[in-house]
Amino acid sequence: MATFFNQRNVVMGLMVLAILFPFITQNNYYIYVITLAFIWIIAVYGLNLIAGYTGYLSFAHAGFFAIGAYAMGLLSVKAGIGFWPAFLLAPMITTAIGFLLGIIALRTKEHFFAIYTLCVGYIIYLVIDKWDRLTEGPRGLMGIPSPANIGPISFSTPVSQYYFVLFFLLLTIFVMFRIINSLTGRTFLAVRNSEILAQTIGVSTIRTKLVSFVLSTFFAGLAGALYACFLRFLGPQISSTAIMFDLLAYLIVGGIGTLSGPIIGTLLIVFITQKLQFLQEYRMLLFGPILTLIIIFSPRGIAGFFGNWKSIRKEKRMILQKNKKAA
């Protein structure tokens, strides 16, 4: 049982279920909800990279998500650029802005970094909300094109758009897996565990944190571009603190610093939210205590809980084996 709950098995199982989901249900509403959840998962993976694996909590992540979405919308609607060039440019623009802001942000540490990024996120929201001529402000940006055809492949139906987003989610999971298990990923963990110790073994902590921050903004920008072409309408609220709270809640519930955490947390909370729509106005009162309990009793979320359980069972088996040999 413990082996069954390792992160790789959970991720693989959820991937297979995701591929088969449109065959399980023919309800377009459920397909729409899960497609949107996949977009959030991509954004949460970016947040997990900087917060979970590097140990720096960025409260500007929703802002970078909005930059990616608005870059996609403005390039395609106002600049008249085709869908695919705009789709490729949107994450790059987000990454470039993230690089410039990261150079300044990462000169701060711990709670100062969190406060700085919180201010950056709010400034992004104000720019989107007040710069009417560019972003259309509170009126919203409309008319964003849906994914363009690739030869005979069309993305005009909910199912085809579902698989379009799923492709980028699977690509994100693969890239994230490779990053985490690479030397770069090890340096992220070294910085998270102890910056001073990381410096003593020759790790450039400033460069490592900047790489992690920039990569996180790339995934936020990618998720934002997918969000823009999926909903085809944007408003300033996508960069609000409420969205940032949602992303953070998905990560904490699923498991911060784990590979399967973003998937588990996002799908679980989206499912609960759909079942408790009549409590939408009181969701902060509902999820606030839940997050508090998880932080206290399982700081690494659901995925971390099963990981710890697996380690405890392994230790107990080793102790029993030693006792049998001693006897």
Buried (B, 14 or more C-beta within 10 A) or exposed (E): EBEEBBBEEBBEEBBEEBEEBBEEEEEEEBBBBBBBBBBBBBBBBBBBBBBBBBBBBBBBBBBBBBBBBBBBBBBBBBEEBEBEEBBEBBBBBBBBBBBEBBEEBBEBEEEEBBEBBBEBBBBBBEBBBEEEEEBBBEEEBEEBBBBBEEEEEEBEEBBBBBBBBBEBBBEBBEBBBEBBEEEBBEBBBBBBEEBEEBBEEEBEBBEBBBBBBBBBBBBBBBBBBBBBBBBBEBBBBBBBBEBBBBBBBBBBBBBBBBBBBBBBBBBBBBEBBEEEEEEEEEBEEBBEEBBEEBEEEBBBBBBBBBBEEBEEEEEEEEEEEEEEEEE
